[in-house]
Amino acid sequence: MFKLIPQLREIRYPNMTYPLEIGVITNGYLYNPEFTELFNQYSVDIVVSIDRKKNTMI
């Protein structure tokens, strides 16, 4: 990710009026402060899914 995201951010297409949108879906399990800094630096959208064990009541 540390090499891919900066490369994706540089993509430009003819008549492109806004930057490429980059998003990551995670359950937060692999949280890492370096990822947070990378995502913030390159304006990466983050979606956190909230899972629960099967057959449990909330």
Legacy VTK file of the C-alpha trace (Angstrom):
# vtk DataFile Version 3.0
C-alpha trace
ASCII
DATASET POLYDATA
POINTS 58 float
0.000 0.000 0.000
2.844 2.369 0.766
3.936 2.276 -2.887
0.556 1.775 -4.540
-1.418 4.659 -3.029
1.055 7.398 -4.057
1.115 5.927 -7.577
-2.689 5.857 -7.751
-2.836 9.462 -6.620
-0.695 10.459 -9.638
-3.095 8.934 -12.204
-4.508 11.502 -14.593
-6.898 10.929 -17.492
-7.808 13.362 -20.274
-10.644 15.692 -19.205
-10.382 14.475 -15.599
-11.943 17.190 -13.434
-11.273 15.729 -9.987
-8.687 13.383 -8.452
-9.116 9.630 -8.467
-11.096 8.491 -5.431
-9.316 5.912 -3.284
-11.102 3.979 -0.547
-10.290 1.201 1.883
-12.760 -1.061 3.675
-11.505 -2.568 6.926
-12.741 -4.065 10.161
-9.956 -2.203 11.953
-8.130 -5.402 12.823
-4.896 -4.440 11.093
-4.833 -0.868 12.407
-1.408 0.657 12.127
-0.439 4.309 12.821
1.628 4.380 9.609
-1.490 3.475 7.610
-3.373 6.324 9.261
-0.679 8.804 8.265
-0.570 7.422 4.703
-4.358 7.563 4.295
-4.475 11.097 5.652
-1.596 12.291 3.465
-3.182 10.931 0.281
-6.856 11.630 1.136
-7.907 7.983 1.228
-11.496 7.350 2.344
-11.908 4.687 5.023
-14.938 2.538 5.810
-14.872 0.524 9.027
-17.159 -2.491 9.184
-18.417 -3.577 12.561
-18.748 -7.324 12.851
-20.149 -9.449 15.620
-20.136 -13.127 16.429
-22.902 -15.139 14.846
-25.875 -16.078 17.022
-25.335 -13.314 19.570
-27.726 -10.625 20.627
-26.751 -6.977 20.587
LINES 1 59
58 0 1 2 3 4 5 6 7 8 9 10 11 12 13 14 15 16 17 18 19 20 21 22 23 24 25 26 27 28 29 30 31 32 33 34 35 36 37 38 39 40 41 42 43 44 45 46 47 48 49 50 51 52 53 54 55 56 57
